[in-house]
């Protein structure tokens, strides 16, 4: 575990992220390394569904130290097709935007989080709630 207070999430989404039904939503995290040893021991950063706390229960996307990305093969094909990530990983930190495309009403029932792993220790953030706007259409007669 890093004892350097400079190793931390420097940016994370607000507690509630808003999106429009059928649109794409971005969750942006920036994680910084306070010392070289933390970069040397960095393993991966991943994003997914939390347990309504900060622990991720289902990984959606993982980004390795090398920058290689992977999707969880256990996700439904429809969810796999809707998740993505953009950004970079370097000795200075991880600047990553995880994407959920074509959001549905079911996506609103889930809380989201992100975890960075350094030498087996997990730095966790979340839960982030997604609120879908435009989900109700009323017609007045």
HELIX and SHEET records of a PDB file:
HELIX    1   1 UNK A   36  UNK A   41  1                                   6    
HELIX    2   2 UNK A   77  UNK A   80  1                                   4    
HELIX    3   3 UNK A  105  UNK A  109  5                                   5    
SHEET    1   A 4 UNK A   8  UNK A  11  0                                        
SHEET    2   A 4 UNK A  25  UNK A  32 -1                                        
SHEET    3   A 4 UNK A  93  UNK A 100 -1                                        
SHEET    4   A 4 UNK A  83  UNK A  90 -1                                        
SHEET    1   B 6 UNK A  16  UNK A  20  0                                        
SHEET    2   B 6 UNK A 121  UNK A 133  1                                        
SHEET    3   B 6 UNK A 111  UNK A 118 -1                                        
SHEET    4   B 6 UNK A  42  UNK A  50 -1                                        
SHEET    5   B 6 UNK A  56  UNK A  64 -1                                        
SHEET    6   B 6 UNK A  69  UNK A  71 -1                                        
END                                                                             
